[in-house]
């Protein structure tokens, strides 16, 4: 709120018309503004006078008396300033909502699927590099035919994990879990498999590449499993 916007609140403050947030803002402004303080002293006398005057009955059939131009101008300035403040508040709220949504998206983890736009040339989200440089293990399931490679990289918070998956038929919803030494499963990342699958004749992509993470450290992981969500069927087991 600018000083000019606060200057026009003098009349409304003297008459007790300001809402609580505006009243506090004006009182803070009043402490350092001599002109508003002087004007308020004058208007308070007028307000006390008006407070003691009851409504005056108009003669029957008399046209309504128009308000004084100065009063109308003051009210219009006050309304315009209030609308300007409300527009600014809405803009700030929208910006804050955008930040919250962006923060929520970043906080859900990071994945790269076959249905996502590939990164521009020279850029990579790290999946390919992790699959190339991380500690890798591969496996193929004789029953399902699903094949995959899992790469692990130790981090201060646990393990960063990337996977390349092929020969999987859809439609399915799957998840990659890290199984610890006690046999407990920890979800790394989840995804959906389209009807044409990945890495099969007619599939849109030869393989699915994605990444996620777990709080487990690499030495705490005994194996990785690709499971169907809902039924819990294991499609592929990759040793760690």
N, C-alpha and C positions, 0 to 999 in steps of 0.2 A: 504494500500500500504506500503510495507516494504522499509527500507532504501536501500537495495540492488537493488530493482526494480527501485528506483528513481535514483541511481547512473548511470544507463545505459541510462538515458534520456538526458545526458549532450549534446551529439552530436546533437540529434534531436532538443533540445531547442536552441542551437546556430544557427541552420539552419532555425529556425522558423517553424518546422514541427509538433510541439505538438498541440493537440486539447486543447480547452480552459480549461476543467477540469484538464487535465494532466499538462497544463502549470502552473495553479495556485498551484497544489500540488508540482510541482518541485520548484517553486519559494519559497514556504514555507520551503522546505527542504534545498534549497540553502543558506538560511539565517544562518543556523547552521552547514553547512558542508564545512569545509575548503578545502578538497580535490576536491570536485565538483567545488567550487569557483575558485580554481587555474586552474583546467582543462578547465573550461569555458573561462577563460581569454585567454588561448592558442587557443582554438577552435574558439573563436570569430575572432581572427586574420585570421585564415584559412578561416572562412566563408566570411569575407570581401574580401579576395583575390579571392575566388571562385565567389563572386557576381559580380566582375568586369570582369570576363572572359566569353566570349561568347562561344557558341558551336563550336567545331572544326570539320570541314568537313572531313570525312574519304575518303581516296582514293577509287575510284570506284572499286568494287569487293573485297575490303579488308575485312577480317573477323572481326567481332566485337571484341573490346578489352575487355577482362574480367576485372571486377572490382578488386580492391585491396582486398586481403584476409581480412585485418583488417576492411575494410569498410563493407564487407559482414558479418563478424562476429558481428560487432556492430549492423547492421540492423537486423540480425537474433535474437540477444539478445533482441533488442527493440520489435520485433514482438512477441517473446515468452512471454515477460513480459506483453505486451498489452493483449494477449490472456488469460493469467492467470488472469489479472484484470477483463476481461469481464466475465470469468467463475465464478469468485467470486461474481461479481455483479448479474449475473443471479441466482446464488444460494441464495443470500440474497433476491432477488425479489420474488423467489418462496416461501421462508420461510415467508416473509411478507404477501404474498397472502394467505398462509395457516392460518396465524393468523387472517387475515381479515375475511376469510370464517368461521373460528371457532367463532370469535366474533359475526358475523352475525347470526350464528345458535343459539348461546346462547341468543341473543337479541330478538329472535322471540317468546319467552315464552317457557313453558315446558309442554309437554303433555305425557300421557301414554295411548296408545290405545291397543285394543285387538290384533292387528297385529304386535305388537312390542315384541321383545325378553324380557322375564321376567327378572328382576334383579337377580343377583346371590344370593344364600342363605345368609341371614344375612344383605342384602342390600335392600334399598327401596328408591324410589325417593320422598316419602312423601305422595303419593296419598292415600295409604291404611291408614296411620296414621291420615291423615286429615279427611278421611271418618269415622274413628273410634272416633277421639277425638274432631273434630270441631263441631260447632253448626249445627245440621242436621235437615233437613225437607224432607219428602218423599211424593210422590203423584203417582196416577195412573189415566190415562185418560180413561174414560169409552168408548169413541168413537174409539180411535186408539188402545187401549190396551197397550200403552207404559207406562212403570213404571220406576221411577227414584228416586234417593236420592241425594240431594245437601248438601254439607258441606261448611261452611264459616269460615274463620279465619281472624281476623283483623290484618292488617300490617300497618307500618308507611306510606307506599305508597298507601294504599287502602284496598283491600280485596283479599285474596288468596282463590280460590274456587276449590273444587273437586266435581266430579259427577260420579255416577254409573248409567248406563242406560241399560234397558233390554226390551224385547218384541217389538223391533223396526224392521220393515221390510225394505229391501233394493231393489234395489240400490237407495241410496239417498246421498245427501250432506246436512249436518246439521250444526247448530251452536247453542251454548248456549248463551243466552243474559240475562243480568241483567237489569230489568226494574226499573227505579228510581221512586221516589214519584210523579214526574211530568208526568210520563208515557213515558219517553224517554228510548229507548233501547240502551244498551252498550254491544257490543260483548265481550264475555269472551274467547271462544275458538271455533274452527270449526273442523269438521272431516267428513269422508265419511263412509257410511254404505254399506258393501258388499251385493251382491244379496241375500245371505242366512240370512242376518240380524244378530242381536244379541239376545241371549236368546230365540230362537225359535227352534223347532225341525229341526235338520240338521245344525244349526248354529255352526260355529267353536268355539265360546266362549259363555258362559252363560250370560255374561254382558260386557259392554264397560266401562272401568274406565279411566278417564282422569282428568286433572286439568289445570287451567289457572288463570287469575287474572283480576281485574278491578280497576280503580282509585276510584270507589265509595266506601265509607265506609259502613260497614254492616247495620248501621241504616238508610242509604240513599236508600237501596234496598227494594222494595216492593214485588217483585216476580222474579222468574226465568222462562224462557220459552225456550223450545227446538223447534227450527223452521227449516223448510226446506229452504235451500239457493236457491234463484231464485224465487220460488213461495211464500215464506214467510208464508207457512201454519204452524200453531202451532200444534205440536204433543203432547206436555206435558207442563203443567203449575205447577210449584212447588212454594208454598208460601215461602217467606223469613222469 
